[in-house]
Amino acid sequence: MENNDYLRNKAYKEGLKFKNSEIEEEVIYAKLEKQGIPLHFAKEVAMNVIIERNKYKKHNLFDFKTIGVVMIVMWVLGSIIAYIITANIFVVIALFFVCIPPSILGYLMTKKKNLC
């Protein structure tokens, strides 16, 4: 019984190394089996790693950089409308200085970096 628990823990420790990778279930299964993990533990771990990876991807579907772009477009349109209604250029300048920089910062802060 202790041996099974040890092998299962070892399989999960090795399998979690592949959680952030893009390799498929069969490759994870093959790598675990190559390291001496029994067949049923390797299949279980590979399946659970893929399930966790997919669950993590669903939580990160919302991309915040598109919000920054949408906000910039909204503030530009709002500035144009404010100028048409008030004919005051200072309102437009105020809207640009107040709203555009936070939108640009929001976009830049959420932009994914390529780690090569």
C-alpha positions in Angstrom: 0.0 0.0 0.0 2.8 2.4 0.9 4.5 1.6 -2.4 1.4 2.5 -4.4 1.1 5.8 -2.5 4.8 6.6 -3.1 4.5 5.8 -6.8 1.3 7.9 -7.1 3.0 10.9 -5.4 6.1 10.5 -7.6 3.9 10.3 -10.7 2.0 13.5 -9.7 5.3 15.3 -8.9 6.6 14.5 -12.3 3.3 15.2 -14.0 3.0 18.6 -12.6 6.2 19.6 -14.3 4.2 19.4 -17.6 1.2 21.5 -16.4 2.4 24.7 -18.1 3.7 23.1 -21.2 1.7 22.6 -24.4 2.5 18.9 -24.8 -0.4 16.4 -25.3 -1.7 13.8 -23.0 0.0 10.9 -24.8 3.4 12.6 -24.6 3.0 13.2 -20.8 1.9 9.6 -20.4 4.9 8.3 -22.4 7.4 10.4 -20.5 6.0 9.2 -17.1 6.0 5.6 -18.2 9.6 6.0 -19.4 10.6 7.2 -15.9 9.3 3.9 -14.4 5.8 5.0 -13.4 3.2 2.2 -13.7 0.8 2.3 -16.5 -2.4 3.1 -14.6 -0.8 5.9 -12.6 0.8 7.4 -15.7 -2.6 7.5 -17.5 -4.3 9.0 -14.5 -1.7 11.7 -14.0 -1.6 12.6 -17.7 -5.4 12.9 -17.8 -5.5 15.0 -14.6 -2.7 17.3 -15.8 -4.6 18.0 -19.1 -7.9 18.7 -17.1 -6.1 21.1 -14.9 -4.5 22.9 -17.8 -7.8 23.3 -19.6 -9.4 24.5 -16.4 -6.7 27.1 -16.0 -7.1 28.2 -19.7 -10.8 28.8 -19.1 -10.1 31.1 -16.2 -7.7 33.2 -18.4 -9.9 33.5 -21.4 -10.6 37.2 -20.8 -7.9 39.3 -22.3 -7.5 42.6 -20.6 -5.5 44.3 -23.3 -8.6 44.4 -25.5 -10.2 46.5 -22.8 -7.4 49.0 -23.0 -8.0 49.3 -26.8 -11.7 49.6 -26.4 -11.4 52.3 -23.7 -9.0 54.3 -25.9 -11.6 54.2 -28.8 -14.4 55.1 -26.4 -12.4 58.1 -25.0 -11.6 59.3 -28.5 -15.2 59.1 -29.5 -16.3 60.8 -26.3 -13.8 63.6 -26.9 -15.1 64.2 -30.4 -18.7 64.2 -29.1 -17.8 66.6 -26.3 -16.2 68.9 -28.8 -19.2 68.8 -31.1 -21.6 69.6 -28.2 -19.5 72.2 -26.3 -17.2 73.5 -29.0 -14.7 73.9 -26.3 -11.2 72.5 -27.1 -10.2 72.5 -23.4 -12.8 69.8 -22.6 -11.3 67.6 -25.4 -7.8 68.1 -24.1 -8.9 67.4 -20.5 -10.5 64.1 -21.6 -7.4 63.1 -23.5 -5.1 63.8 -20.6 -7.3 62.2 -18.0 -8.5 59.1 -19.9 -6.0 58.1 -22.5 -2.9 57.5 -20.3 -4.6 55.1 -17.9 -6.0 53.2 -20.9 -2.5 52.9 -22.4 -1.0 51.9 -19.1 -3.7 49.2 -18.6 -2.9 47.9 -22.1 0.8 47.8 -21.5 0.6 46.3 -18.1 -1.5 43.3 -19.2 0.4 42.6 -22.4 1.9 39.2 -22.4 5.7 39.0 -22.6 7.4 36.5 -24.8 9.9 34.5 -22.7 12.1 32.9 -25.3 
